[in-house]
Amino acid sequence: MKKEPFVTKEQLDEIVKTYPTPFHLYDEKGIRENVKALKEAFSWNPGYKEYFAVKATPNPFLIDILKEYGCGCDCSSYTELMLSDAVGVRGEDIMFSSNDTPAEEYVLADRLGAIINLDDITHIEFLEETIGHIPETISCRYNPGGLFKISNDIMDNPGDSKYGMTTEQIEEAFRILKSKGAKEFGIHAFLASNTVTNDYYPMLAKVLFEQAVRLQKATGVHIKFINLSGGIGIPYTPDQEPNDIRVIGDGVRRVYEEVLVPAGMGDVAIYTELGRYMMAPYGCLVTTAIHEKHTHKEYIGVDACAVNLMRPAMYGAYHHISVMGKEDWPCDHQYDVTGSLCENNDKFAIDRMLPKIEMGDYLVIHDTGAHGFSMGYNYNGKLKSAEVLLKEDGTTQLIRRAETPADYFATFDCFEIGKKLLEY
Ligand SMILES: *Cc1c(COP(=O)(O)O)cnc(C)c1O
């Protein structure tokens, strides 16, 4: 499928007058339509709730849009909890799905009334010692081990992942938690990431629903919810077929009716913790071509770098690139599109066929709305960009300003040299 940017060259000509490149741009209309479709797909389940994975796009303005549709927050750190609290998402609207959790994070999660999702059986004692009690509602993260396959395709390798409890441990954990006063239980698992197939959630649901029936029978606890977590992916490459959320929702419904309903568990709520699926296609990184270089290869240097988007450098991830205003030109030039870091992996594309690029052209790097800005860092002292919201009415709103050198040097403010750097 042809990948089209959600913004036009003409709109960008206007936007860059106020916000110089590079910046991340988000599509309010796309975000709203997508969350509506998700809710609709799971509307068969009265307790259904999406807890947006804050780490994907930790911006309060964007979380606030999702909140309008009843979304909660999936947090796994102190600052993510703070952010959730600040936008008014509190209590059981927070799912705290952390791992290797520091004590002070459990303290804040408990203070905010979050649902705590325990990553390990040893955390029961740690939590009880830390907060002085076991919450009435509690969740445990499950890891069945082995390989997670759909037909013969290996989706991911849970046996090699640090998360969750084994089958034996989760049963033991439920018994211990029940004996300590827990009343409502949840089960969570995240077994494959960025799945571009309608079969992942239904397959995962089957694993979790069967566990839920077994655990309810074995331990006598009441299972309130099953959390399918994240993992629904998006088509980063033009040849991939996008997921159909209605087919996914319906697939989960069928497994629910096949496994849970006959076991008398038709009151179980389905929760999700989607990140990528909620935001990735509705964000892009807008950057300008500033250098061309003809050596052993053809290079285009842009004003963004891996600090703004790490996935290509970190995972070799493909992000589609549109050269704005040349969407219909032939892709008859082969380029490496690079950033300015002193790291040879700072390339947004390698050997990519694109239209002929002139200096000053805007490049839109697609699908950066999740795990894009948020993975950013400050290597080479490069500063993080602004985030801008393209609103439904076509106007723009700044939703995070760009970093300045003063932000970068702020942690020297307690030293004499800090004064010099901050007054520069
Ligand atoms: C990262 C993460 C998610 C979101 O994953 P996506 O692939 O972005 O959907 C959900 N839950 C937990 C616990 C995570 O760590």
The ligand as an SDF file (V2000), in Angstrom:
LIG
                    3D

 15 15  0  0  0  0  0  0  0  0999 V2000
    6.0530   -1.4010   25.8290 C   0  0  0  0  0  0  0  0  0  0  0  0
    4.9190   -1.9660   26.5500 C   0  0  0  0  0  0  0  0  0  0  0  0
    3.6130   -1.8750   26.0510 C   0  0  0  0  0  0  0  0  0  0  0  0
    3.2870   -1.2440   24.7180 C   0  0  0  0  0  0  0  0  0  0  0  0
    3.8370   -1.9730   23.6780 O   0  0  0  0  0  0  0  0  0  0  0  0
    3.5310   -1.5940   22.1630 P   0  0  0  0  0  0  0  0  0  0  0  0
    4.3340   -2.5860   21.3910 O   0  0  0  0  0  0  0  0  0  0  0  0
    3.9540   -0.1980   21.9760 O   0  0  0  0  0  0  0  0  0  0  0  0
    2.0740   -1.7670   21.9640 O   0  0  0  0  0  0  0  0  0  0  0  0
    2.5900   -2.3750   26.8170 C   0  0  0  0  0  0  0  0  0  0  0  0
    2.8200   -2.9380   28.0200 N   0  0  0  0  0  0  0  0  0  0  0  0
    4.0510   -3.0610   28.5370 C   0  0  0  0  0  0  0  0  0  0  0  0
    4.2320   -3.6740   29.8750 C   0  0  0  0  0  0  0  0  0  0  0  0
    5.1440   -2.5980   27.8150 C   0  0  0  0  0  0  0  0  0  0  0  0
    6.3760   -2.7180   28.3230 O   0  0  0  0  0  0  0  0  0  0  0  0
  1  2  1  0
  2  3  1  0
  2 14  2  0
  3  4  1  0
  3 10  2  0
  4  5  1  0
  5  6  1  0
  6  7  2  0
  6  8  1  0
  6  9  1  0
 10 11  1  0
 11 12  2  0
 12 13  1  0
 12 14  1  0
 14 15  1  0
M  END
$$$$
